Amino acid sequence: QRQEMCNDSSITDFLFLAFTDTWELQLLQFWLFLGIYLAALLGNGLIITAVACDHRLHTPMYFFLLNLALLDLGGISTSVLKAMDNFLWGKRTISYAGCAAQIFLLLFFFLAEFSLLTIMAYDCYI
């Protein structure tokens, strides 16, 4: 009898290539990404706070700016936080589901951002 061999292998994790293997440089990358993330958080937080608190800014253009700031926070939080986690703890993998979720969320936030920018440009044109 002939016995067939099955290949039951499946992809469960993806491997990351590190920028560097030196711990000090990985820590420097973590602090750099943390600074970028905190700057984006502060800038978008100020926009959200200003638009939400000042009743004179409750116009369509500022409504679009508020939503643009929220979408920007979602987009940067999707990718930068995982990168910072990898830099700090030296992880080299991401699960298949985690990678798919990250790609889906990045596409969603960026497409929503581009759509909102298009609407804002059309609003200014009119």
Beta strands, then each sheet from edge to edge (+ up, - down):
strand 1: 13-15
strand 2: 93-95
sheet 1: 1+ 2-
end
